[in-house]
Amino acid sequence: MSSGEGQGGGGGAGVPPEQLALIRESVREAKAPRAKPRTWRGAALAGELPVARVLVDKGVLHLDRYFDYAVPEELDADAQPGVRVRVRFGAGRHRVRDGRREGGGLIDGFLVERLAESDYSGPLAALAQVVSPERVLSEEQLGFARAVADRYAGSLADVLQLAVPPRNARAERKASPEPLPPPPAPEAGSWTRYEQGGAFVEALASGGAPRAVWNALPGPEWSDELARAVAATLASGRGALVVLPDGRTVARVDAALTALLGEGRHAVLTADAGPEKRYREWLAVRRGSVRAVVGTRAAMFAPVQDLGLVALWDDGDDSHSEPHAPQPHAREVLLLRAAQDRCGFLLGGWSCTVEAAQLVESGWARPLVAARDQVRGAAPLVRTVGDGDLARDEAARAARLPTLAWQAVREGLRHGPVLVQVPRRGYVPRMACTACRAPARCRHCSGPLEAPDAGALTCGWCGRGEGSWHCSECGGFRLRAQIVGARRTAEELGRAFPAVPVRTSGREHVLDTVPGTPALVVSTPGAEPVAEGGYAAALLLDGWAMLGRPDLRAGEDALRRWIGAAALVRAQGVGGTVVVVAEPTLRPVQALVRWDPVGHAVRELAERAELGFPPVSRMAALSGEPDAVAAFLATAQLPPDAEVLGPVPLPVTPAGRPRRAGAPPPGERWERALIRVPPGSGAALAAALKATQAARMARGAAGTVGETGVVRVRVDPPDIG
């Protein structure tokens, strides 16, 4: 270019003057000083609101706050509240050049708001980049995410990682469809089977916000009933959100909504959809193009506009508990949404959890149940086989299956498929009274008693020894360990019925549906496929394998899984039969025979209230190396009414085996302490735990000498023993 300029100055080389003028102008533009991208050194700032408040994507508690950055003039138009940005984080105080802090690594974040000036008195670093002008975070979403973070003693950045899906540029460039007008209000349909079902649908259609706990009748009608509740909400001009435990149930509600309202009325948010499709559907909801969302756990944060109803199906399913920090549960998140948005709430399922019963007992929600004649007409016949029957049954001693089960299978195969539910392997036994099978509990804290390696009895919560136990129910002094695991049921049944096909459904391969022709379907709990026309019969084997788990929810969870399988069986009037192999005098078994999960949950709630168990009380679990847990408890400013149980040792994870969520690393010896507070102190407990954890992280980040190892904090742990 320099040589070209010299020739142009002499007018030689035959170059036209107009072209030389253009060349000179290009050279002048190239030599003009420009700001270095992502540092914007020397760049002018925005004329109005030159400060951006940013939430950086650092999910650590001691950095759970906003940071101020300068807004370069070139980014002024795109740097709006709610957009994704990139900033430099970690620059030292003394790395200042031309009045601008520099250095640090690039990190993602969200622009929260624009300000005229910053509270920080020193020089600010500049926004490095606006990743996209798409506003993916609203003020309402931010406030709700903060409420969830405080509820679970977590960081706002961690919650937003769950709430806002990763960006997909291709999906973002595509325009969302125009919103459709509200549909007409649907008929109540099969909601009339419930005593207040029609009134519930009418309240949603008229713009009301009813709150209900729905005990659904057995059969496939539940998905259509859920779709009608969504349609009624849409008819009022509001949005609806439905959270389901897995992709199979999402597909059923998706099909029911499509059949009722047609295409384009709702979005489906599941991980199976892939990143582009899922982000495209999420954007359609965020932009207001779609008012209804059906999805799995992550959909609980879906940004539905003008929310009128939040619904959750089968809240006792483990899939509703988020494994990633801060590990919120979908039920509690939707309860917060219902309170924040003042919208309707529907908690449904074939069974009933203790938390659902508490919502009704407190008056916060109303029950949606059917009359007893409706229940008897829809439920199958339930028969039981106890230990006494097994002891007298020659067939059971020889082949593990009692004669009654063989007869039910043989009769059922004449009319259709037969379901066989077999518990998974690996349930850890707990101790129970040999005579009445009541769980053995600690006299001090009511925790479960254990006898590791056939040693002395100790409490699994507080660690106290128990040398003189006796049963509080019957006065017995003898204990037994419960049966563990299942055997090769599919092979046994295949040999017994060689002409009948045997299908399996479990963790490796889960079936969605099976034909209505005669077949044996062996399934683990929760993986039962739906049969066309319903199953003719069902066997629920090894009941003690589920009832004997060392967990507070063992009975409730066993009943839920039994009812979930039995609800797929035809009604008693057309020959549907269920055989459960468990002691018939036990409360969960009796609740199954009567088909009364609500009564079981109410009685369980009363017992937990007497003993101070969740959900009447609030609990948090601390787990880590012994010194770390002890140091945490020593420095935590817990509420005055907090009670510390433990610490007790956790089982060591063997090397080479899959590590469960929250379990210690293989080979490491950890301890766990439980902290219990009465009602009303849950928020104070979460705040105290969060403050202590933040202080520990800050000292660790500063390299403080003597800082102990990591402690994991979980509020409302699902398993407490």
VENURUR-V351720 format. One line per field, one symbol per residue. phi: phi as a letter, one per 40 degrees, with the letter a starting at -180 (. if undefined). psi: psi as a letter, one per 40 degrees, with the letter a starting at -180 (. if undefined). A space follows every 10 residues. Layout:
BEGIN
phi: ???
psi: ???
END
This chain:
BEGIN
phi: .ccccccccc gcggccdccc cccccccccc cccbccdgbf cgcccdcbfc bbcbcccbcb ccbcacbcbc bcccbdcccb dhccbbbcbh cccccbafgb cbggccacab ccabbcabcc cccbccdcac caccccbccc cccccccccc cbfbbccccc cccbcdcbcc cccccccccc cdccccccfc cccbcbcccc ccccccgcbc babbcccchc cccccccccc ccccccgbba bbbbcacccc cccdcccccc bgcgcabbbb cccgcccccc cccccccgcb bbbbacdccc bdcccfcbab bbbgcccccc ccccdcgcbd cccccccccc cfbcabbbic bacccccccc ccgcbbcbbc cccccccccc cbbbbccccc ccccccccbg cccdcccccc ccccbicbcb cbcccgcccb cacccbgccc bcccbgcccb bcffcccbcc bcgccbbbca cccbgcbbba cccbgbbccc ccccccbccb cbbbbaccab ccbbcccdab bcbcdgbccc ccggccaabb cfdccccccc accdcccccc cccccccccc cccbgcbbbb cacccccccc ccccfbcccc cccccccccc cgccccbbbb bbbicdcccc ccccbcccdd ccbcbhcbcc dccccgcccc cgccddgcbb bbbbbbbcdg bccccccccc cccccccccc ccgccgcccc bcbbcfccbb g
psi: ddddddddde eaefhidddd dddddddddd ehhiihiedf heiiiidige hhhhhighfi defgiiihii hiddedddgi heihihihhe iideghhfeh hiaiihiiah hdihidiieh eaiiiihdih diehhehidd dddddddddd defaiddddd dddhiiihdd dddhiiiiii iiiihiidbe deeidedddd dddddeeigi hihhgiiiie eddddddddd dddddeeiii hhhididddd dddddddddd eaieeiihhi deeidddddd ddddddeedh eihhaadeee ehghighehh ihhgeehdee hheiiffihd dddddddddd efiihhhiid ahiddddddd deediiigii idddddddii hhiihadddd dehddddded hidddddddd ddedeaihhh hhiiiehhii iihddeehih iiddeeihhi ghffaihihe deeiihefii hedeeieiii iiihaiagdd ddddddgdeh ihiihaddhh idiiieihih hhiiheehih iheiidiihg ifdddddeig ideddddddd ddddddeeii iddfehhhhh giheeidddd dddeggdddd dddddddddd efiiediiii hhiaiddddd ddddehgiid eihhhaiiii hhhiheihhi heiiiheihi ihihhhiiie eddddddddd dddddddddd defhhehaai hhhhhgidhe .
END
